[in-house]
Amino acid sequence: MLKKLSEMEGSINGSFTYTLRRLIHIFQSNKELLSSQGWVVGDPYSYSWWGGMRTPDEIAISAFLVQLTKWEVVREVMMKLRENGISNVEELSKMDIDDIDKEISKVNFHKTKARRLKAFSMEAVKLGGVTALVSPINEEKLLEIEGIGKETAKSLLLFISNARVFPPSSYSAIVLGRVIGRHVSQEEASKAVAEALSDIYELKLMHAGLISVGKAYCNRKKPKCHECILRDVCHYKLNTISYIDR
Ligand code: SF4
């Protein structure tokens, strides 16, 4: 049986926790990469980590819009919603789905997202606002809302409620797996990182860093290891690529 990540030696790096510490140090020194991928590293409790969004409502709304859509497009749509005074669930809950649809027409699958945003907004308003709905005690309720899967639910909990959780994602699982040199499932990575790190800043930095590396370098089929900021600590790069590329 595979050892739990928290029990295993992190290959070239020592323990899993020690590996995470090294990654945190590297992400901390490469904030510009994270920023190029839409993460604004700053105060641990600031909402702006989430692409410069200002409020819990803006984080939640943009989390729906970003599914299968580029962040640049989402950002433009969010700026327009903000300008029009409707980047909040109070206003969206009162609007017709067709009107929401017109406002978000630049994002992919806007019709579906308009319907989901309306439903989410109504639920949030019913409970007293986004921060009331997005709370660890409501995780099951969040998962019942159309358009919110495990990754989105835990992302909202981390970036809105500052809950000590780590969102499961395919990027994190691939990058972490390659760094430590063994397959890691999304759920396993989510659990192990949340157990190993308790600091909100570090959890946010780890999520933003792994997603950024995954998007910028760690392509599933053709990773760009020579450019990657993790190349000096990555098992895959040091033990696989080195033989091929020499
Ligand atoms: S060095 Fe290569 S395999 Fe390792 S994380 Fe970076 S891109 Fe992925």
Residues whose N, C-alpha, C, O or C-beta is under 5 A from the ligand:
A	BS01	SF4	V175 R178 Y217 C218 P223 K224 C225 C228 L230 R231 C234 Y236 K237
